C-alpha cells in the first residue's frame, strides 16, 4: 500500500556522511586570510574599510599654474608662496626655482625700505643659486641669474666692491645665457638692463631692440625697453614702453609706479597721480597693504606745494606700515617744506636715529599708540633725511635756551665724512654750521673788553 495514503508520518533523517575535505580547506583558507588581514592592518599595509579618502597630493605643475595666475593677478606674495610649494614637491625643478627668483626680485620693488629690499634680493639670490646648482647650463637659469644679480648690485646696502662684482657676474651670466641660446629674448633684455647700469647706453639700446625683434610679447622685454629709454631721458617714449608692459601684465603695480615717476619727471603731475592711484586701487582689490603708492602720491603733491594733501597721504602710508622709517622721513621732508619744523623734528628723528614708542608722536596721533622705529643707515638714498633734520630743522629750532646744535653738528659731521666731495651737501653743511655758531655766540656771549 502506498505510504502516502496510510497517514504514516514521513521521516526526514539525513543520511550519515563523512566530513567534506573541500569544505574544510575553504574554511581554513578563510580563517588564515582573516588573520593575515588583521596583521596587515596592524602593520599599516592594509587600510580598514570605510576610512575617509586621503587628500591627493598636489602636483608641481598645479603649483606652477597657480603661481603664474597669481603673478598675472599682481599678487606677487601669493605667487612666491606657490612657487615655494612647487619646489618643496619637486626640489630639482629648475624652472620653478628660476621663476621664484625672478618674482622675488620684482617683488623687491614693492618694498619701501632698503633693508627690506636687500633681504628680498638675498632670498632671490638663494633661489637662483639653487637653480644654478641643479642645471648650470640652462639658458633660462642664466638669464634670470643675470637679472637677480643686477638688481642686487643696485641695492644701496651692498658695499661698492661687492656691488661691482655682482654687476660683472650679472653680465657674465647674461652672456652665458646667450651662448646657450642666442635667441633668448629674456637674456637680451636683462643684458640691456645691465648695460644701462654700466652706463653703456648705446649698447643697451641696441641690445633691447634685438630682444624686441625676437619676442615683443614679453613683459620683461617691454619693461626693460622703458628702463633704457628712461635712462636716456626719453620719458615720453619710456612711458609708452612701460604701458606696453602693463598691457601684457595689467596688474603689476610696480609698472604703474614706473609710469607715474616718468610723468613726474616731465612735470605732468596730474598724470603721475593717476598712475599712482591706479597702483593703490589694484593693491586694494588684491588686499595688499603697500605704502609705496601713497608715498609717491605724497611726493608728487609736495612738489606742487600742496603740503596738506601730501602730508595726509604720507600719514596714510604710516598707518599701513608704522614701522617703516623711510615713510617717516618723507613726512618729515613734507613738514620741512611747509616750514612746520616743530612737527618735522620728531618725525625725522624716527627716520634717522630711530625712536621709541613713547617718542613716536605721529604713530600715537594716527593709531592711538606709539611703535618703535629703527633708524635708517646713511646712504645716498637717505642723506636728505639726515641733513634735512639736523641741518634745516634742528638749526632752525635752536635757541639760546633750547640748543639742538650739538646733536645737529654731530650728524652733519657724519654726512660730510660720507660725502666729502659733494659740493651741494658741503654748502648746506657750512650754512648750518654758521647758524649754530650764531646760536652758540648768543648762548655764551663774550664779555665786553675792560676799558
C-alpha positions in Angstrom: 0.0 0.0 0.0 1.2 3.5 -0.8 2.5 5.1 2.3 1.2 8.5 1.2 -2.3 7.1 1.7 -1.9 5.5 5.1 -1.3 8.6 7.1 2.2 7.5 8.3 4.4 10.4 9.0 7.3 10.7 6.7 10.7 10.6 8.3 13.4 13.2 7.4 16.6 11.9 8.8 19.8 12.8 6.9 21.9 10.0 5.9 25.2 9.7 7.8 28.1 11.0 5.8 31.8 11.7 6.4 33.4 15.2 6.6 33.8 17.1 3.3 37.6 17.7 2.8 37.0 20.6 0.3 34.8 22.5 2.8 37.5 22.1 5.5 40.1 23.5 3.2 37.9 26.5 2.3 37.2 27.3 6.0 40.9 27.1 6.9 41.7 29.4 4.0 39.1 31.9 5.2 40.5 31.8 8.7 44.1 32.2 7.6 43.1 35.1 5.3 41.3 36.9 8.1 44.4 36.5 10.3 46.6 37.9 7.5 44.3 40.9 7.0 44.3 41.7 10.8 48.1 41.5 10.9 48.3 43.7 7.8 46.1 46.3 9.3 48.3 46.4 12.4 51.3 46.9 10.2 49.6 49.6 8.2 49.9 47.6 5.0 46.1 47.5 4.6 43.7 50.3 5.4 40.4 49.4 7.2 37.2 49.8 5.2 35.2 53.0 5.4 38.2 55.1 6.2 38.0 58.7 4.9 39.6 59.1 1.4 43.1 60.6 1.8 43.6 64.1 0.3 45.5 63.8 -3.0 49.0 65.4 -3.1 49.1 68.4 -5.5 51.5 68.2 -8.4 54.3 70.6 -9.1 52.6 71.7 -12.3 49.4 72.7 -10.3 51.5 74.9 -8.0 53.3 76.4 -11.0 50.0 77.2 -12.8 48.7 78.8 -9.5 51.9 80.9 -9.3 51.6 82.1 -12.9 48.0 83.1 -12.3 48.9 84.9 -9.1 51.7 86.8 -10.8 49.3 87.8 -13.6 46.8 89.0 -11.0 49.6 91.1 -9.4 49.6 89.1 -6.2 53.4 88.6 -6.0 53.4 87.4 -2.4 50.9 84.6 -3.3 52.9 83.8 -6.4 56.1 83.4 -4.3 54.2 81.1 -1.9 53.0 78.9 -4.7 56.5 78.6 -6.3 57.9 77.8 -2.9 55.4 75.0 -2.6 56.3 73.8 -6.1 60.0 73.4 -5.2 59.1 71.6 -2.0 57.2 69.0 -4.0 59.9 68.8 -6.7 63.2 70.2 -5.4 65.0 69.7 -8.7 62.6 71.7 -10.9 64.9 74.4 -12.3 62.1 76.3 -14.0 60.2 76.7 -10.6 63.4 77.9 -8.9 64.2 80.4 -11.7 60.7 81.8 -11.7 60.7 82.0 -7.9 63.9 84.1 -8.1 62.5 86.3 -10.8 59.3 87.1 -8.9 61.2 87.6 -5.7 63.4 90.2 -7.5 60.4 92.0 -8.9 58.6 92.0 -5.6 61.6 93.9 -4.0 60.4 97.0 -5.9 57.2 97.0 -3.9 59.1 97.1 -0.6 59.7 100.6 0.8 63.0 100.3 2.7 66.4 99.4 1.5 66.7 96.8 4.3 63.5 95.0 3.2 64.6 95.2 -0.5 68.0 93.9 0.4 66.5 90.9 2.3 64.2 90.0 -0.6 67.0 90.2 -3.1 69.1 88.0 -0.9 66.3 85.5 -0.9 66.2 85.7 -4.8 69.9 85.1 -4.9 69.5 81.9 -2.8 66.7 80.7 -5.1 68.7 81.3 -8.3 71.7 79.6 -6.7 69.6 76.5 -6.2 68.6 76.6 -9.9 72.2 77.0 -10.9 73.4 74.2 -8.8 70.8 71.9 -10.4 71.4 72.9 -14.1 74.2 75.5 -14.7 73.9 75.0 -18.4 70.3 76.1 -18.6 69.7 79.4 -20.6 66.7 80.4 -18.6 68.6 80.0 -15.3 71.5 82.1 -16.5 69.2 84.8 -17.8 67.3 85.1 -14.5 70.6 84.9 -12.7 71.8 88.0 -14.6 68.6 89.8 -13.6 68.8 88.9 -9.9 72.5 89.9 -9.7 71.9 93.2 -11.5 69.1 94.3 -9.1 71.1 93.1 -6.1 74.1 95.2 -7.3 71.9 98.3 -7.4 70.8 98.0 -3.7 72.3 100.8 -1.6 73.2 98.5 1.2 75.5 96.3 -0.9 79.1 97.5 -0.4 80.7 99.1 -3.5 83.2 96.3 -4.1 80.5 93.6 -3.8 78.2 95.7 -6.0 80.7 95.9 -8.8 81.5 92.2 -8.5 77.7 91.4 -8.7 77.3 93.6 -11.7 80.2 91.9 -13.5 78.8 88.5 -12.7 75.4 89.6 -13.9 76.9 90.5 -17.3 78.8 87.1 -17.5 75.5 85.3 -16.7 73.6 87.1 -19.5 76.4 86.4 -22.0 76.5 82.7 -20.9 72.7 82.5 -21.4 73.1 83.9 -25.0 75.9 81.4 -25.7 73.5 78.6 -24.7 70.6 80.2 -26.6 71.3 83.1 -28.9 67.6 83.8 -29.5 66.8 84.1 -25.8 64.9 87.4 -25.6 64.9 87.4 -21.8 68.7 87.2 -21.7 69.0 90.0 -24.2 66.6 92.2 -22.2 68.4 91.6 -18.9 71.7 92.2 -20.6 70.4 95.6 -21.9 69.4 96.5 -18.3 72.9 95.6 -17.1 74.4 97.7 -19.8 72.4 100.7 -18.6 73.6 100.2 -15.1 77.2 100.1 -16.5 76.4 103.4 -18.3 76.8 101.8 -21.7 73.7 103.4 -23.1 74.2 103.0 -26.8 74.9 99.3 -26.4 71.9 98.9 -24.1 69.6 100.5 -26.7 70.9 98.2 -29.5 70.6 95.1 -27.3 67.0 95.8 -26.2 65.9 96.3 -29.8 67.3 92.9 -30.6 65.2 91.5 -27.8 62.0 93.2 -29.1 62.6 91.7 -32.6 62.7 88.2 -31.1 59.8 88.5 -28.7 57.9 91.7 -28.1 55.2 90.0 -26.1 57.3 89.5 -23.0 56.5 91.9 -20.2 60.2 91.9 -19.1 61.3 93.0 -22.6 58.9 96.0 -22.7 59.8 96.9 -19.1 63.5 97.0 -19.8 62.9 98.9 -23.0 61.1 101.5 -20.9 64.0 101.5 -18.5 66.6 102.0 -21.3 64.6 105.0 -22.7 64.1 106.4 -19.2 67.9 106.3 -18.6 68.3 108.3 -21.8 65.9 111.0 -20.6 63.3 110.0 -23.2 60.5 109.9 -20.6 57.5 110.0 -23.0 58.9 107.1 -25.0 59.7 105.3 -21.8 56.0 105.7 -20.7 54.9 104.1 -23.9 57.0 101.0 -23.3 56.0 100.7 -19.7 52.4 100.9 -20.9 53.0 98.1 -23.3 54.4 96.1 -20.4 51.3 96.9 -18.4 49.1 95.8 -21.2 50.8 92.4 -21.1 50.6 92.2 -17.3 47.9 94.7 -16.3 48.0 94.1 -12.5 51.7 94.6 -11.7 51.6 97.7 -9.6 55.3 98.5 -10.0 54.7 99.2 -13.7 52.3 102.0 -12.8 54.8 103.3 -10.3 57.4 103.5 -13.1 54.9 105.2 -15.4 54.0 107.7 -12.7 57.6 108.6 -11.9 58.3 109.3 -15.6 55.2 111.6 -15.7 56.6 113.3 -12.6 60.0 113.8 -14.4 58.0 115.5 -17.2 56.3 117.7 -14.5 52.9 116.3 -15.6 51.8 115.7 -12.1 48.1 115.1 -12.7 49.0 112.1 -14.9 51.6 110.9 -12.4 48.9 111.0 -9.7 46.5 108.9 -11.9 49.2 106.2 -12.3 50.0 106.1 -8.5 46.3 106.0 -7.7 45.8 103.1 -10.1 48.5 101.2 -8.3 46.8 101.9 -5.0 43.5 100.7 -6.4 45.0 97.4 -7.6 46.5 96.8 -4.2 43.1 97.5 -2.6 41.4 95.0 -4.9 44.1 92.4 -4.0 44.0 93.1 -0.3 47.7 94.1 -0.4 48.9 96.6 2.2 51.5 98.6 0.3 52.5 102.1 1.4 54.6 102.8 -1.8 51.8 104.3 -4.0 50.8 106.7 -1.1 54.4 107.8 -0.6 54.7 108.6 -4.3 51.4 110.5 -4.2 52.7 112.4 -1.2 56.0 113.3 -3.1 54.0 114.5 -6.1 51.7 116.8 -4.1 54.7 118.1 -2.2 56.3 119.2 -5.5 53.2 121.2 -6.3 53.4 122.9 -2.9 50.2 121.1 -1.7 51.7 120.1 1.6 48.5 119.4 3.5 47.3 116.8 0.9 50.9 115.5 0.7 51.0 115.0 4.5 47.6 113.2 4.5 49.0 110.6 2.0 52.2 110.2 3.9 50.3 109.7 7.1 48.1 107.1 5.3 51.3 105.3 4.3 52.4 105.3 8.0 49.0 103.8 9.0 49.7 100.9 6.5 53.2 100.3 7.9 54.0 102.3 11.0 57.5 100.6 11.3 58.9 102.0 8.0 61.5 104.7 8.8 61.5 105.8 5.1 57.9 107.0 5.3 58.6 109.0 8.4 61.5 110.6 6.5 59.2 111.5 3.6 56.7 113.0 6.0 59.4 115.0 7.7 60.6 116.4 4.4 57.0 117.5 3.6 56.7 119.2 7.1 60.1 120.9 6.5 59.0 122.3 3.1 55.8 123.5 4.7 58.1 125.2 7.4 56.5 123.1 10.1 59.8 122.5 11.8 58.3 121.6 15.2 56.3 118.8 13.5 59.2 117.7 11.3 61.8 117.3 14.2 60.3 114.2 15.9 59.3 112.6 12.6 62.7 112.9 11.2 64.3 111.7 14.4 62.4 108.4 13.9 63.7 108.2 10.3 67.4 109.0 11.2 68.1 107.9 14.7 65.0 105.7 15.4 62.5 106.3 18.1 60.8 104.5 21.0 57.0 104.1 21.2 56.9 107.0 23.7 58.9 109.3 21.3 56.8 108.3 18.2 54.3 111.1 18.4 53.0 110.6 14.9 52.1 107.0 15.4 50.4 107.9 18.7 48.3 110.5 17.0 47.4 108.3 13.9 46.9 105.0 15.6 46.4 105.7 19.3 49.7 104.0 20.3 53.3 104.5 19.5 55.6 102.0 17.9 59.4 101.6 17.9 61.1 102.5 14.7 64.7 101.7 13.7 66.6 104.5 12.1 67.9 104.4 8.5 71.6 104.0 7.7 73.3 106.9 6.0 73.2 106.2 2.2 72.7 108.3 -1.0 69.0 107.4 -0.7 68.6 108.6 2.9 71.1 111.5 3.1 68.3 114.1 2.6 66.7 112.9 5.8 69.9 113.4 7.7 70.8 117.0 6.6 67.1 118.0 6.5 66.6 117.0 10.1 69.9 118.2 11.6 70.6 120.9 9.1 67.4 122.8 8.4 65.2 121.7 11.3 67.4 121.5 14.3 69.3 124.6 13.4 66.1 126.5 12.8 64.7 125.3 16.1 67.8 126.1 18.1 67.6 129.0 20.6 69.9 130.1 23.4 67.6 128.4 25.9 67.0 125.3 23.8 70.0 124.4 21.7 69.8 121.4 19.4 73.1 122.3 17.7 75.4 119.8 19.4 73.3 116.9 18.0 73.0 118.7 14.7 76.7 119.2 14.3 77.4 115.5 15.2 75.2 114.3 12.3 76.4 116.9 9.9 79.9 115.6 10.5 78.7 112.1 9.6 77.3 113.5 6.3 80.5 115.3 5.4 82.6 112.2 6.2 80.3 110.1 4.0 80.1 112.6 1.1 83.3 114.7 1.3 83.3 115.6 -2.4 79.7 116.6 -2.8 79.6 120.4 -3.2 75.9 120.8 -2.6 76.0 118.9 0.6 79.0 120.7 1.8 77.4 124.1 1.1 74.3 123.0 3.2 76.5 121.8 6.0 78.5 125.0 6.1 75.3 127.1 6.2 74.0 125.2 9.2 77.3 125.3 11.0 77.2 129.1 10.6 73.7 129.1 12.1 74.8 127.0 15.0 77.8 129.3 15.5 75.4 132.3 15.9 73.3 130.3 18.4 76.5 129.4 20.4 77.6 133.1 20.5 74.2 134.1 21.8 74.2 131.3 24.4 77.7 132.2 25.6 78.3 135.9 24.8 81.9 137.1 25.1 82.4 139.6 28.0 83.0 143.2 26.9 86.6 144.3 26.9 87.7 146.2 30.0 88.4 149.9 29.2 
